[in-house]
């Protein structure tokens, strides 16, 4: 029984994600007022046609997590978010994933040994001085 409920929940979540993508892809951009408007109704996302979904001032952006919570798909006490004062997800990614890529790059670079290549101007250097 639980697996069927889980599959239905997953399908419903996929439908929500699809509608979320359509909402942002098919929005109408009003360049005079500098805002984005929903082009059609999205009942699952609680957005009606003509709703302002993005603006420059005094605006609260839509949050996909809040929509999932309104549908009771996730509980707020089950999810753990990083504290913004410690840096959040961006700092976590830089610290954990960034270290490995930097050390790998350093190990692949090898400085050439000996001379730095053929001499320029038959050993006279870069200056164009006639003797």
PyMOL commands that set and color helices and strands:
alter all, ss='L'
color gray80, all
select helices_A, chain A and resi 2-25+43-45+64-70+84-86+88-108+120-123
alter helices_A, ss='H'
color red, helices_A
select strands_A, chain A and resi 28-30+35-37+52-55
alter strands_A, ss='S'
color yellow, strands_A
deselect
rebuild
show_as cartoon
